Amino acid sequence: MADNPRNEINLLVPVRLDDVGVRVAGITESGPFDSTFKLKCGVIGGKISRPISTGSVNLISSDVTVSPKVRFNYYSHTEDIRQCGNLVEVLRKVLKSEAMEEYKFSGILGPNFFSYIGPSLPEDSSNEESIATLCRVTLLTFWHMHGRCLVNKVVDSRLKVIGVDSIRVVDPSTFFNSPGTNPQATVMMLGRYIGEKILNDRSVNAIRH
Ligand SMILES: Cc1cc2nc3c(=O)[nH]c(=O)nc-3n(C[C@H](O)[C@H](O)[C@H](O)COP(=O)(O)OP(=O)(O)OC[C@H]3O[C@@H](n4cnc5c(N)ncnc54)[C@H](O)[C@@H]3O)c2cc1C
């Protein structure tokens, strides 16, 4: 299984803001990012698309009320760290943009400055070690877990559990990748698509009999 790491930096801002959700969202060549401002705290971050690091889900009991053992293994692959480095550069550009000037505090003796809650971006963009550290310490989830029941491994192309006739898995666990920024629309379309296939199969079978 896999999950998309999310990395964010948090800013204390000098202006009072409406309590709002995501203000700006986008998909860059290096992956999606978004920014949220809540009262006096701003959050800017992004999701690492198509992570290569994979984790595992293991049942530890035949009792369905016992939670499985889940291990995410975020950033265990260097390619994911490299992608996070790209995200750091996108965030650096956002912070340098004119639109962000109003969120700086005025420097009495020097230039205006951002006030961070928690880590800030490393000064030196070529310092791979400090970027990797930032990626690991600011790591969160976007709750886009996927890939536990992949097609041709656990389910067939009609999402039927291989070897079992009457169980299908129709959810993000069949995804090789979590699409775009958010998976829910795709999950809903998948449900409709498979539902229509089931209805079609039933009407074909009804005609045959
Ligand atoms: C905090 C959070 C924020 C998210 N934000 C977004 C977002 O903004 N946009 C987006 O696209 N995606 C978002 N996601 C991801 C999205 O919610 C999931 O990808 C999607 O809901 C997965 O759909 P699902 O049908 O597989 O699972 P779920 O939506 O979790 O549905 C599973 C259902 O099964 C029920 N259930 C579980 N066990 C049993 C049982 N034993 N018997 C009967 N019923 C049971 C649960 O109560 C639940 O209703 C978010 C996820 C989280 C956790």
The ligand as an SDF file (V2000), in Angstrom:
LIG
                    3D

 53 58  0  0  0  0  0  0  0  0999 V2000
   -9.7520   13.7330    7.0620 C   0  0  0  0  0  0  0  0  0  0  0  0
   -9.9030   13.3530    5.6090 C   0  0  0  0  0  0  0  0  0  0  0  0
  -10.0680   14.3530    4.6610 C   0  0  0  0  0  0  0  0  0  0  0  0
  -10.2140   13.9980    3.3130 C   0  0  0  0  0  0  0  0  0  0  0  0
  -10.4170   15.0120    2.4180 N   0  0  0  0  0  0  0  0  0  0  0  0
  -10.6690   14.6810    1.1310 C   0  0  0  0  0  0  0  0  0  0  0  0
  -11.0120   15.6880    0.1900 C   0  0  0  0  0  0  0  0  0  0  0  0
  -11.0950   16.8890    0.5100 O   0  0  0  0  0  0  0  0  0  0  0  0
  -11.2470   15.3100   -1.0960 N   0  0  0  0  0  0  0  0  0  0  0  0
  -11.1550   14.0130   -1.5010 C   0  0  0  0  0  0  0  0  0  0  0  0
  -11.3650   13.7290   -2.6820 O   0  0  0  0  0  0  0  0  0  0  0  0
  -10.8200   13.0430   -0.6370 N   0  0  0  0  0  0  0  0  0  0  0  0
  -10.5960   13.3440    0.6750 C   0  0  0  0  0  0  0  0  0  0  0  0
  -10.2700   12.3590    1.5700 N   0  0  0  0  0  0  0  0  0  0  0  0
  -10.1280   10.9830    1.0610 C   0  0  0  0  0  0  0  0  0  0  0  0
  -11.4980   10.3630    0.8350 C   0  0  0  0  0  0  0  0  0  0  0  0
  -12.3490   10.6470    1.9470 O   0  0  0  0  0  0  0  0  0  0  0  0
  -11.3300    8.8600    0.6780 C   0  0  0  0  0  0  0  0  0  0  0  0
  -10.4200    8.5920   -0.3720 O   0  0  0  0  0  0  0  0  0  0  0  0
  -12.6780    8.2380    0.3210 C   0  0  0  0  0  0  0  0  0  0  0  0
  -13.6550    8.5730    1.2810 O   0  0  0  0  0  0  0  0  0  0  0  0
  -12.5180    6.7290    0.2910 C   0  0  0  0  0  0  0  0  0  0  0  0
  -13.7940    6.1730    0.0270 O   0  0  0  0  0  0  0  0  0  0  0  0
  -14.1480    4.7380    0.5500 P   0  0  0  0  0  0  0  0  0  0  0  0
  -15.5370    4.4760    0.0580 O   0  0  0  0  0  0  0  0  0  0  0  0
  -13.0800    3.7790    0.1520 O   0  0  0  0  0  0  0  0  0  0  0  0
  -14.0730    4.7920    2.1320 O   0  0  0  0  0  0  0  0  0  0  0  0
  -14.9570    5.5920    3.1710 P   0  0  0  0  0  0  0  0  0  0  0  0
  -15.4420    6.8820    2.5900 O   0  0  0  0  0  0  0  0  0  0  0  0
  -14.1170    5.6350    4.4160 O   0  0  0  0  0  0  0  0  0  0  0  0
  -16.2110    4.6520    3.3890 O   0  0  0  0  0  0  0  0  0  0  0  0
  -16.1420    3.4380    4.0850 C   0  0  0  0  0  0  0  0  0  0  0  0
  -17.4750    3.2570    4.7850 C   0  0  0  0  0  0  0  0  0  0  0  0
  -17.5490    1.9440    5.3360 O   0  0  0  0  0  0  0  0  0  0  0  0
  -18.0970    2.0350    6.6280 C   0  0  0  0  0  0  0  0  0  0  0  0
  -17.6570    0.8460    7.3700 N   0  0  0  0  0  0  0  0  0  0  0  0
  -16.4120    0.5570    7.8290 C   0  0  0  0  0  0  0  0  0  0  0  0
  -16.4120   -0.6380    8.4480 N   0  0  0  0  0  0  0  0  0  0  0  0
  -17.6640   -1.1230    8.3580 C   0  0  0  0  0  0  0  0  0  0  0  0
  -18.2890   -2.3090    8.7980 C   0  0  0  0  0  0  0  0  0  0  0  0
  -17.6100   -3.2680    9.4450 N   0  0  0  0  0  0  0  0  0  0  0  0
  -19.5950   -2.4690    8.5300 N   0  0  0  0  0  0  0  0  0  0  0  0
  -20.3030   -1.5330    7.8530 C   0  0  0  0  0  0  0  0  0  0  0  0
  -19.7570   -0.3810    7.4200 N   0  0  0  0  0  0  0  0  0  0  0  0
  -18.4600   -0.1740    7.6660 C   0  0  0  0  0  0  0  0  0  0  0  0
  -17.5530    3.3270    7.1850 C   0  0  0  0  0  0  0  0  0  0  0  0
  -18.3610    3.7770    8.2610 O   0  0  0  0  0  0  0  0  0  0  0  0
  -17.6450    4.2340    5.9630 C   0  0  0  0  0  0  0  0  0  0  0  0
  -18.9010    4.8690    5.8450 O   0  0  0  0  0  0  0  0  0  0  0  0
  -10.1560   12.6580    2.9130 C   0  0  0  0  0  0  0  0  0  0  0  0
   -9.9940   11.6370    3.8820 C   0  0  0  0  0  0  0  0  0  0  0  0
   -9.8820   11.9970    5.2060 C   0  0  0  0  0  0  0  0  0  0  0  0
   -9.7440   10.8930    6.2470 C   0  0  0  0  0  0  0  0  0  0  0  0
  1  2  1  0
  2  3  1  0
  2 52  2  0
  3  4  2  0
  4  5  1  0
  4 50  1  0
  5  6  2  0
  6  7  1  0
  6 13  1  0
  7  8  2  0
  7  9  1  0
  9 10  1  0
 10 11  2  0
 10 12  1  0
 12 13  2  0
 13 14  1  0
 14 15  1  0
 14 50  1  0
 15 16  1  0
 16 17  1  0
 16 18  1  0
 18 19  1  0
 18 20  1  0
 20 21  1  0
 20 22  1  0
 22 23  1  0
 23 24  1  0
 24 25  2  0
 24 26  1  0
 24 27  1  0
 27 28  1  0
 28 29  2  0
 28 30  1  0
 28 31  1  0
 31 32  1  0
 32 33  1  0
 33 34  1  0
 33 48  1  0
 34 35  1  0
 35 36  1  0
 35 46  1  0
 36 37  1  0
 36 45  1  0
 37 38  2  0
 38 39  1  0
 39 40  1  0
 39 45  2  0
 40 41  1  0
 40 42  2  0
 42 43  1  0
 43 44  2  0
 44 45  1  0
 46 47  1  0
 46 48  1  0
 48 49  1  0
 50 51  2  0
 51 52  1  0
 52 53  1  0
M  END
$$$$
